[in-house]
Amino acid sequence: MLKVTITLEEDILRFVDQYAEGNRSAYINTLLAEHRRRTLAAEMIAALKQDTEEPEYQAEVAAWDSVVGDGINARE
């Protein structure tokens, strides 16, 4: 953990204090971790959507789809 100093507007600090249950750092860390998780998830979804729109990607998926089941139920 690193100790940092930040500046907050008074009304934001009152809000934090209202919900922080006495531990501002833990509350802010929890909020930021959740925001980071949501941001990364949204970025991944956007990247996957972009991939699915590219013809090269679609062709590659189609090629893999044609071999995906090869040998999966094979018996020796």
BARO-665142 format. One record per residue (C-alpha): z, x, y. Coordinates in steps of 0.5 Angstrom, whole numbers, plus 500, padded with zeros to 3 digits. Example, Ala and Ser with C-alpha at 12.3 -4.5 7.8 and 13.67 -1.06 7.14 Angstrom:
// BARO-665142
516525491/514527498/
END
This chain:
// BARO-665142
500500500/499502507/503500513/498498519/500495526/495489528/495484534/496477533/495471538/502467539/500461536/497465529/504468529/507462529/503459524/504465519/511465520/511457518/508459511/510466510/517464507/520470510/515475508/509476513/506482509/505478502/503472506/497475509/495480503/495473499/490470504/486476505/485477497/483470497/478470502/475477499/475473492/471467495/467472500/465476494/463470489/459467495/455474495/454474488/452467488/447468493/444474490/443471483/439465487/435470490/434474484/432467480/426466486/423472484/417472480/418479477/425477475/423470472/418474468/423479465/428473463/422470460/421476456/428477454/428469452/423470447/427475443/434473444/435470437/431475433/435477427/441473429/442469423/439474419/442475412/441482409/
END
